[in-house]
């Protein structure tokens, strides 16, 4: 994968991270995290996976490979 492609994936993942965080904040502000804990947990899983994936793509880009 070229650096440009890594950066594109990193940027797309940042969008997922930002959207998930904003949705989590709305959940928390309206107490939906307590009323819908399973949905909130799934949202948190999406957020956490996007953060992990972004970290891996960043590391790969910095190492100049894969």
C-alpha positions in Angstrom: 0.0 0.0 0.0 1.3 3.4 -0.9 1.6 6.3 1.7 -1.3 8.1 -0.1 -3.5 5.0 0.3 -2.6 4.7 3.9 -3.4 8.3 4.5 -6.8 7.9 2.8 -7.7 5.0 5.0 -6.5 6.9 8.1 -8.7 9.9 7.1 -11.7 7.7 6.5 -11.3 6.0 9.8 -11.0 9.5 11.5 -14.5 10.2 10.1 -15.8 7.0 11.6 -14.1 7.9 14.9 -15.6 11.4 14.9 -19.1 10.2 14.0 -19.1 7.4 16.6 -17.8 9.8 19.3 -20.5 12.4 18.5 -23.2 9.7 18.6 -21.8 8.4 21.9 -22.0 11.9 23.3 -25.6 12.3 22.2 -26.4 8.9 23.8 -24.8 10.1 27.0 -26.6 13.5 27.0 -30.0 11.8 26.6 -29.3 8.9 29.0 -29.8 6.5 26.1 -26.5 4.8 27.2 -28.4 3.7 30.3 -31.7 2.9 28.5 -30.0 1.1 25.6 -26.8 -0.3 27.0 -26.4 -3.0 24.3 -26.6 -0.4 21.5 -24.2 1.8 23.4 -21.8 -1.0 23.8 -22.0 -1.8 20.1 -21.3 1.8 19.3 -18.3 1.8 21.6 -17.0 -1.3 19.9 -17.2 0.4 16.5 -15.3 3.4 18.0 -12.6 1.2 19.6 -12.1 -0.9 16.4 -11.8 2.3 14.3 -9.2 3.7 16.7 -7.2 0.4 16.7 -7.4 0.1 12.9 -6.3 3.7 12.5 -3.3 3.1 14.8 -2.3 0.1 12.7 -2.5 1.9 9.4 -0.6 4.8 10.9 2.2 2.4 12.1 2.3 0.7 8.7 2.6 4.1 6.9 5.4 5.2 9.2 7.2 2.0 8.7 6.8 2.4 4.9 5.2 -0.9 4.2 2.2 -3.1 3.9 
